[in-house]
Amino acid sequence: MEDAAKRTVRIPPDFAKYAEEKGIFDILECAVQELLVAEPDDPLQFFIDYLGRKGSNVPRVLILGPPVVGKRSIGKRVADSLRCVLVDVQRLVAEEDSQFSPKELAPTQLVEFIAERLAQPDCLNKGWVLVHFPENRQQALQLQAAGVIPRHVVHLEAADSVLKGRFSGKRLDPITGEVYHVTFAPPPTREVFDRVVQTPGGLEGVGSKVALYRRCVEGLLNCYQSLYKSFDADQPIDDVASQVMTFLRSQGRSPAPTTPRIVILGPTGSGKGLITSHLCRKYNLVNVAFKDMINQVLQSNSSLADLIQPFHQKGILIPDDLLLQIVSDRLNQLDCVSRGWVLQGFPLTREQAELLDKTGHTPSRVYFFDVPVEVILERLSLRRIDPVSGTRLVSLADSTVSYFYVSLRYHLLYDPPVNEDIKQRLKVHPNDTEEEVQRRVREYQDSLEDLLTYYKKGQHVNADQDPNTVFEIVEGILINSLQS
């Protein structure tokens, strides 16, 4: 009976690639969230309408902070940069055509009013930036219950002395409702300057509002624990806006399932096998070693083995189409499709890289291990075999093998023999001669430039370091790529 883990999967291999590139899982997650909030009578039609919207992944930003910290100023810059709608709750309820007046508006009515505004076509299609609400935990929970769920929450903070100083210079245009500051954002014309007035409330009133906000801020931010980031607003407004925009353009970790597809390239002796084994062991990936695959096929009784056997016996390069068939068959197996894979030592040329993409196995991350030639010679040409015991201890760079087997090679520098008698009888493996090592290095370098041109986003890794350091670098790049 065929091993279920090795059974060829009938699902096209580029399914995972397409889903990740187009963000299919994230689209479905957002749609389900909206569905659960809206609770429509016809879920199917809701999905259709949602997917037909231009704004299914638009900005949804809350800007929080104490009075006079600059929420509207930052909100306006954010809305202009993201080309979305600025919704200022204070102005919203004070508009002449509003059906409510601020004094008459109950808390639940205000939340409903805000939710209705954010449900308008401009906010749905362009996104929104909401300022001056919520101000406490209860209002935040009411917003959530009404289906107002932000993607990012910006929390502006400043010392009380800074806030009082800003209030003293704050001015209001009674005609347009625009707010200015005599120092930081002065009125644009003399006419506007002459008509602006001191904002009402006085320092004592602002002080009490700031104190109230301080009492409520912890509970408010707890409602957005995974969404908010605090910013020091006691800086030039350009600096604050720049920091906020960097945060808003960042993407959090996606819960969407991701199947790593990794290619590790490098010259012989660069430590590809060691790092691959560590990655596969830690992240349950499939170790796909190109040379091992070729040897396994040669030892099998398959028709593919009959095709490549003549080339192998004559020392002729195996045609790319046969190599790709071997690689593609392995990557199509269930364990590779479901768990992800690390392919080491392939592709060797640009043509092979292009063929690999055509089979649907485009890697999600490519690493180039860089090691000086003299270091490679030290790692490989000093390895020795004991013809009596067969003992061969690998060098530090190849210790992935010694991890699985006991005593495979001696190394004159890293693992020298225990006595002189053993040392005298040691032999050099044909693959470890200096001439053979240099030949394999030149073979890799001859095609390196073409591979670098093809894999423009490939990551260079200095592999002439402690293996743990190299693994940490590779792991960091991998994790960042999968979260992006």
Secondary structure, DSSP 8 states (H G I E B T S, - for coil): ---GGGSB--S-TTHHHHHHHHTHHHHHHHHHHHHHHH--S-HHHHHHHHHH-TTTT--EEEEE-STTSSHHHHHHHHHHHHT-EEEEHHHHHHSTT-SS-TTT--HHHHHHHHHHHHTSHHHHHH-EEEES---SHHHHHHHHHTT---SEEEEEE--HHHHHHHHHTEEE-TTT--EEETTTB--SSHHHHHH-EE-TTHHHHHHHHHHHHHHHHHHHHHTTTTTEEEEE-SS-HHHHHHHHHHHHH------S----EEEEE--TTSSHHHHHHHHHHHHT-EEEEHHHHHHHHHHS-SHHHHHHHHHHHTT----HHHHHHHHHHHHTBHHHHHH-EEEES---SHHHHHHHHHTT---SEEEEEE--HHHHHHHHTTEEB-TTT--B---GGGHHHHHHSS-B-EETTTB--SSHHHHHH-B--GGGSHHHHHHHHHHHHHHHHHHHHH-TT-EEEE-SS-HHHHHHHHHHHHHHHHH-
